[in-house]
Amino acid sequence: MSELDPSALDDFKNDLEQLVADLQEAFDSGESRYYYDEQQEVLFVELSGLSELSDEEIEATAEPVLNAYDLDLDEIYILPLN
């Protein structure tokens, strides 16, 4: 991510937090956490309850949520919360 003004950074952080909340709701997860790697522009989202789902089920559930956001990220990884 290039150098942004503070309000743009706040907006980006809010977008990330809302995305994680929406994913948490879509997966009916009780817990979540995320980590954003700024240098690689990669978002890691960990959600409880994913270990019972197949990769195909995760992708099918996450895709509509991810498509609702216009975030400039190279990758988004959705992982089970341990």
PyMOL commands that set and color helices and strands:
alter all, ss='L'
color gray80, all
select helices_A, chain A and resi 6-26+50-52+55-67
alter helices_A, ss='H'
color red, helices_A
select strands_A, chain A and resi 32-37+42-47+75-80
alter strands_A, ss='S'
color yellow, strands_A
deselect
rebuild
show_as cartoon
